[in-house]
Amino acid sequence: MNMVLIVTMVVLFLVVLGIFTTYVEYKKRKLYYPSSVAYRTFLARGVDSVSVGFALYLGLYTLGRGLWLLPGLITLFAGNIYLIFYLLGKEGK
């Protein structure tokens, strides 16, 4: 198999897994708290994760390009999933 195809499949799997776990967490929070509290929680988590991921990425980028940039990128993308879920859920209200 082509290496690009394998990497694409792994990334797509991780994105789908992230969206699914965020959706399950939202349903759990909505069960215990009002809907507005659940959305604000996702906004706070998203902003926190994006800022920490961006700071990690910039800090590790001073070492040059390499695999050590992954912790910053993974945290950044996880925060983006939270923010996208917050924005899509807010429009659905």
C-alpha positions as CSV (number, residue, x, y, z in Angstrom):
1,M,0.0,0.0,0.0
2,N,1.0,3.5,-0.6
3,M,2.3,5.3,2.5
4,V,0.2,8.4,1.9
5,L,-2.9,6.2,1.8
6,I,-2.0,4.6,5.2
7,V,-1.3,8.0,6.8
8,T,-4.6,9.4,5.4
9,M,-6.6,6.4,6.8
10,V,-5.0,6.8,10.2
11,V,-5.6,10.5,10.4
12,L,-9.2,10.0,9.2
13,F,-9.8,7.3,11.8
14,L,-8.4,9.6,14.6
15,V,-10.6,12.5,13.5
16,V,-13.7,10.3,13.4
17,L,-12.8,8.8,16.8
18,G,-12.3,12.3,18.2
19,I,-15.7,13.5,16.9
20,F,-17.4,10.4,18.3
21,T,-15.9,10.7,21.8
22,T,-16.8,14.4,21.9
23,Y,-20.4,13.6,20.9
24,V,-20.7,10.9,23.6
25,E,-19.2,13.3,26.2
26,Y,-21.8,16.0,25.1
27,K,-24.7,13.5,25.5
28,K,-23.4,12.6,28.9
29,R,-23.1,16.3,30.0
30,K,-26.5,17.1,28.5
31,L,-28.0,14.4,30.6
32,Y,-26.7,15.9,33.9
33,Y,-26.6,19.6,33.1
34,P,-28.6,22.1,31.1
35,S,-27.7,22.4,27.4
36,S,-26.1,25.8,27.8
37,V,-23.7,24.6,30.4
38,A,-22.6,21.7,28.2
39,Y,-21.9,24.0,25.3
40,R,-19.9,26.5,27.5
41,T,-17.9,23.6,28.8
42,F,-16.9,22.6,25.2
43,L,-16.1,26.2,24.4
44,A,-13.8,26.5,27.5
45,R,-12.1,23.1,26.7
46,G,-11.6,24.1,23.1
47,V,-10.0,27.4,23.8
48,D,-7.8,25.9,26.4
49,S,-6.7,23.0,24.2
50,V,-6.0,25.3,21.2
51,S,-4.0,27.7,23.2
52,V,-1.9,25.0,24.9
53,G,-1.4,23.2,21.6
54,F,-0.3,26.3,19.8
55,A,2.1,27.2,22.6
56,L,3.6,23.7,22.5
57,Y,3.9,23.8,18.8
58,L,5.7,27.2,18.8
59,G,7.9,26.1,21.7
60,L,8.9,22.9,20.0
61,Y,9.2,24.5,16.6
62,T,12.4,26.2,17.9
63,L,14.0,22.8,17.8
64,G,13.3,22.4,14.1
65,R,10.9,20.2,12.2
66,G,10.4,16.7,13.3
67,L,8.2,14.2,15.2
68,W,8.5,16.3,18.4
69,L,6.0,18.7,17.0
70,L,3.2,16.1,17.3
71,P,2.2,16.8,20.9
72,G,1.5,20.4,20.0
73,L,-0.4,19.5,16.8
74,I,-2.5,16.7,18.4
75,T,-3.5,19.1,21.2
76,L,-4.3,21.8,18.7
77,F,-6.5,19.5,16.6
78,A,-8.3,18.2,19.7
79,G,-9.1,21.7,20.7
80,N,-10.3,22.4,17.2
81,I,-12.7,19.4,17.4
82,Y,-14.2,20.9,20.6
83,L,-14.6,24.3,19.0
84,I,-16.2,22.9,15.9
85,F,-18.6,20.8,18.0
86,Y,-19.4,23.9,20.0
87,L,-20.1,26.0,16.9
88,L,-22.2,23.3,15.2
89,G,-24.2,22.6,18.3
90,K,-24.9,26.3,18.9
91,E,-26.3,26.8,15.5
92,G,-28.6,23.8,15.9
93,K,-30.3,25.4,18.9
